[in-house]
Amino acid sequence: VRAEASSHFGSTNLGKTWSASPFNTQGRSTTIVFIPVEVVRSTGQAGRTILAASWDTLTTQQKMKLFRFDEFDCVCVGKMPYAQDTEFLNAFQGVGTGEEDLLEALASWATRRVKADNARDAWHYLRELSPGPDELPAYCLVSIERSRVASRLFTVSVEIFEGSNSAPRRLAVLASLRETLGKLKDVRVLHKQMSPYLMGSRQHDMAEPDDRSDQFLSSQYRHESWDLVYDQELLPLLMRRRAELGGFWLLESSESFALFARLLSRDTLDDVEWDDPGDMVQYQISILSDKVVVDLHMESESGVFRQGNDGVLSGGTQFSTIVSNLKKRDQECGLVLRARTSLLNAFADGTEKVPLVESHYASVNRLLAYAARVHEPLRAFHSRFVGANDVLLDELRSFLQRQSFGPRVVALSIDRTENIQESGAGLWFLVEYNKDTIGILHVSSSASAAVSEVDGCSNTTTALTIFTLSISDLYSRREDFVGDDDSDQGTVEEYMCMTEFSEHLVREYEALYSWAAYRALLVEQPRPVSIHLDDLMEIMSPLEFTSVADVLVESGGDKLVQMLSTTIQHLPGENFYFFYKMSTPQSSESGDFDSLFSLDETPVNDDFDESEGSDHNDATRLVAATRHIPKDDDFRNLWAPLFVIFLLDGERASMEDLLKVRKSSKLTALLSFFRDPSNISTPDRLPATHRLPAYHIRNVLNAYVAEQTLERLRRHGRFIRSEDLRLARKCLRRAQDVFTTNVVLLFYSSSTDSIVTAEPAGSDNDIETGMELLEQELLQSGGLKFMRSSDASFIVLGQGDDVDLLPHWCFLDFGNGSVEIEIYHPTGPDEARELLSSVHGLLMQKLHRVNQLLILRRLHNNRFATVLMIENDDAGAESCRVVAISAQTLRLVPR
């Protein structure tokens, strides 16, 4: 029926239903809905309101009679909840999922939006179509409604009103809409509807169905359920694997629930094509209070009827295959995630008590099957360097655990002899690159020798294996990929983390290798040690040498070699390299560098200078000053090995060369330090850790030069000049095996009638007289010959009148009520001790005589005897002897 609104009906009758008896109705009533073309074409709120009101007056049967009806489902596959940075499962929202794009595309395709039902998450649109051949009006009503079970699933309903013979155009309109929506990036147009047939829900209704629903579901769906081990990363991992690699679409998710679905071809496990609607598979995971449950539902396969023992149709071939694949991988995934969490607990603070679910051995053994691995050869020591490889492993463990760079590293509690998946014995470490990616390091404890194809050198190496795995890798083993649910693709971030860490470790390893060699040299070994030439080149490659002492020696000999051997020792099998000997070898793990080199020790003033009255300048200067103490994470400054080389007139010198020096030569000592890759020039300052070793080496050479100077000055004998004596005193401060002792002087005082110390006592003339008498007694001594120097000290010239050659050096300094005796003997410390004992005995003898003279002088002047001369009743046989001073203990102070 075609009518014009202005000629047949009034405006008040718009949208009303009329009854009529037109031709060919055969007595049946006909329902006519009057919706004028002007209303359909009108724009604005009035037109939309009238059209919506007219549409709502129709019943379902009327709509089906008057309109051609089609519907299909769409899934929004945009931003996944596990892709959010924080709280990715809390209050899941549809922002960025593709929903907005879907609604915008519908609005663009339609002529206008009719109305929106926000309460039902439904929207209605109208698209005006061109009139058909019968010139009747035609239009398309499109409704889209969100599924009440799955928030990402939408049902699109298309109702077309037009004249007869409209099937081709109707299908064309429907195809146009599907094509428009199918072009959206985050929207998938399904070949088959899912919304009416979803069985899962976020409340996990299907976990324990009643008998009635169980019978219905068993007849329509295949169903399987299994439990998983809980881990906080389990749900996001399974969601990622189902969505990205399993081909499932995420339909609904929350903090403890996820529902997926996909359409499978009826012939294969691949996705369906247009001519094959396929069967729907639903995958639901629910985290309950006491367990994690997975439910899998699949439509009954067409043409497959298999009666089970319990009267229920059992699963077909496709369903059995899917269950076998997913169940096995899901359960293994839960166990692997638990193993990962167990390993990460190794980083827990010592105050936290974390229960150990399984041993580190079991966790690593489980995880290695899922990890990508990279092998990196590391340089090791030849077998002739006994014990060095063990030290190298210890230092590598200490270096990694110091957290000196990037990721956190912890040593795993796995016995060094354990062989996990043919990796061999060695050390195991856990590396945490970030919250998603971890690495497992294995350093083999065995070394193998091989000849390099590049330079032909014999290199000994050990194996470093880096296993890397992210959370997304923990779903399928590397060797068991299945096309329907896994992939061999790794993430770029995962390999970038591993590569950066590996490059840093290999770069620092050469410095660690050199330091480990030095530490191994400090440990006494049960067998002879020898360093291979190839190892020596590798040890020295990251090092530079700088001068720490530069002296002029008149000659060499055993004395020089003996003095140097107290501080340094040559490398086994090498003549031109030496190493500084520590008192107590330490590992870099302790981090207590002060226990190795005391940085608080202050050297004596470097004021030795022969220019005052000597023709030769044997002075030495330390040319390298110290810099600030390095930070703890600066390995190259904190733990630099201390190797030494000597230059004799600019040429490398061995100990044999130093023995053969017969003329005045320049001897230079150089100390090693790590080369700074960022600074190509040689620094003029040493690391702070080299301060004391450099000071010791310098002092040894200074002592040798000082002893050479003392030997030359001895030839002056009793005619030695005062300036030469001053030079000799300075040399004694540098020479080795110099002994000193201090003797407190006690004199008799007539004012107190007692023995008192010789400290300045004001007007006590007895002390001044005693000092004068003691000096006279020493000068008149018949045994050792004493001579007064210009600085009021005494020098012992020796015995006898002919002292053209001083046999030794012995000085006596008076002051502050005591005498300091300083002795050096060129033949060695034993003779120096014996001479010191003799000089001390002579001094005590002269002091005793002086006190006797003071007592007798008082008796002569006052005619009164001191109490010291009166016999004591309990004194015994020697009651009449004069008691002046008791014997003093001789205390030797070697310098």
Steps between C-alpha positions, in 0.01 A plus 500: 500500500650833403359825631602855549476645848348827385213341298403185689589540868536773748820556691335370814473153354869450432626165621159357587382157392199486266272214398388470138355249256688554178472286189598133509489478878236226481333630811816525709589823677826675406718703733629821355766709673505847360853647507516777237812544291534852632548361851762250385685774313453767764795607712505624854368381830130508400551256214707261711240508779206423268692219327606344831145520633364339183757225515424417862127448421581197286504157654767241421264316269415819316868584455571152365207533259578846369884500510779280372708408804873407524749507788866420565756539783808718533786470749712794613863387514668828590713574802528194720474533879837328554666773289426767761795600713343482844187343640427354161213281619335742739173655380545396140386773267429501131713805427715428200350156436347598164149571630516869415623423149213255455234754598659774291510274195132416541411868537694583183340219301144585612306809407436592863482355847143438616552447871738357764392271782783538750329277754520206260824611328305518172509754216264541200583651163310561176636496148285637216506288188411610148145398382470168327350425155152547640599844630398402851704655787782281637711533810721291731481492879822387676518411867819409692485356851771390739487142623386469859760228559799637308576872499715481186239317292234696308202380295411706192135468382406620151130549399426618149161629377445518126285365225493163332791338316743664742718200598807594290503856623437388858801269487705778344409738783588233757831429329578871491450527874710192575776629275498841669530346846751240383746772399531621858834416659364394838173339390445146373175412315416138582389244246271346756308641794629437850292718725193270535716195569754612759504264796758664728450795731713705736326333797618159376145364485603196304745370758232295677185485279182332618378172352261663257747745351771235506292275278432785259861615480628147462278450199597827332856566611817314572632602841827447687632661817840498673671667795822705494766605751439861598750775429439872481627504141290202390186681384674775295730242340218271395304799374797609290560153358132436422458839330832542319607148409202276562267673256233563766309823542477650847131555574500589871756542780530618856747462787430129534323401181551485124277363223631424152343351188599411147356328193678189378467341162314174507778328309813645661604701803545810286280807493179473300441630148187664359368171365562317829329656806686257726442408862521738792754430778470682832793523739435632851746542788382587851705569810301374796578527868661157517599416142535611140254332262500485121180402314502415133172476303467407136196455280421146404673418176269448206446137415690367805298294747692304758322348795706488820468253784300748701247559225651835402655578165877503532732739326590462139838511335531878487390549857734231631794660320419846636458370854825307477693804382351764728474296817860383488636845426281679752604267781867519405466878476379518860792289621753704302363828634529362853862404427567854374350652813702262716823616337409868531459448873880473511502882476287531813644694790654291775236631740224347288425133552386370163404130493701298250246322280766298319879495484693727268623190320144386425388850394792549261458151359137580422561847353787419264265316263320831433801729469696627203871446549814674380851359545788738561860369538694653786877496534637260764850419626722216382526203731857592594366802687390290795191625686448804276173380343346440842594853602357630170163337573494644852579848370236474229240404759602792722497741207149402389355516850636849563215633279750730332294542185144484377302188592497340840701177526498234771684168528271199512531231763603225260797276569790581270529133395138470381444442128163644392386403152855426386621852585785357703630585845539865592338804658137604452367856526159664465476835317192721525497724193154644567167393645426275199840369392754296696821327408679195635879505472716189505878529517672169442767400750694299240738651245606372160794601282467579130718659233358821360447503124572873487841535664595138564531554876400233746205637695340337800133583538203421717135519399257771606141411416230767531145367516240770442127470545213740541161422645359461150751217435374288786209343316669259260829319498746604237512159338124441496334775300151437366363729235158542655615637829861610505779669312878514496502877491675676788453859606748765390521636854600159633800467269604862542518446878710189455730658241569810708574292809723258307702778337556671834605176668744405222644852500570489874617140492843586360567719804363227725732247335803716576393555861436127553850420374647740754294353782603147404867599518452603862374156602757237582448190286600140575652460153735719295322772305584623153327764289455423133613769259150529347352547848760765579405701194132481596576599860694809395269608215268725708787651700723801471812580703604827655818599682485504881873523579802630312841470665869512410685191620881481511501123462282195538555170670353257746406773744268672248335172398460399863333827593264492200404139579344613826236694305469342155538160340550404137221325309559124472662423167550869418811714567383851418167517686460516878205528736458685827469265798215569740524389857157328490337403170140615485209446266321791339181357649577644842521853368731592791787656315641661815593152622729466198646850472464742786418829336539678833871434529690822449847477344792690645592829338692454181778737605802288416744709299872452449553846364614614844864399482494202264615471142230251406124541494344169608163652579177335387164653446157344470374627166142378536268665748189334633150591395166461675399159628286336229139402544416143595354424156815616319662159460789613283619751760413306812657164414786574261773231512840620618758386246845661487762538230848658523684711249880526517606801298173470309523127422301214657697346786480165678643410837805361320551836338483675838763264638742596223481880532858630536464867415276787590161434337149635507255248647127557448216300659162496324170386653198368308149639494194438281485692177208739476327426166364855487843662550768422245770702679699366793380660826747673727327376815463155650183349645472545875540125550854521360621752759648262753652252250663789314626637831649161595678458168632852515624450855686182407685679222557801727639270768740342254620842382532614862707194593723557198551858619578384856751253361675774308501741797655238726823539308550848646571346842578733789553788260140503389352846462200630686295536179572137417384405847173681440461313174572172678231577757246550217610178336445313824136604490467322164731202543377159609614307813549819703446444876425763759444502873441769756677496842358712784778672700480486883733717713555541873361831637650627827204732563259206522757237599355264235533381141298719263446519125715736300212710371556878522478571874557872530783576747600139571872523427556131566316406177697749290819379661400138436438569129843665466671213682321241281611669178857518629492134593386404152769706329768346727372148449783254445299250290268656245613833362242783514507827312281803553333637188401856425139439602606392855438131427763228535616259236670173578809476281590146595779345703864597495676812377501416129149569379557601141198285407190519712399137578138601561275790571407575860360830627415604856262796541463660846187692584195517728657283768578204273740371239379364164735244344475445121708225337547361151750226420591429136538127557146447619246524780669243728818706527289813551321340797830391652649848460193659653527271800867598546434872474209472740714308751780757478253786549354335812847442635597864455172615652565285807845652539366856469246438781777364723698818440198717587443314828866524598504871417205558743681303770810706446319835511251440782665228705170319500447156351195441288252237596601314185836426666354369829489127541158340492448226760319287244740573220709186532867456432547803273359747753773761458478555124377832371160463329473751217267358236342168423561328170271613220339280241639550152222550246594475134289694255579393141412751231 
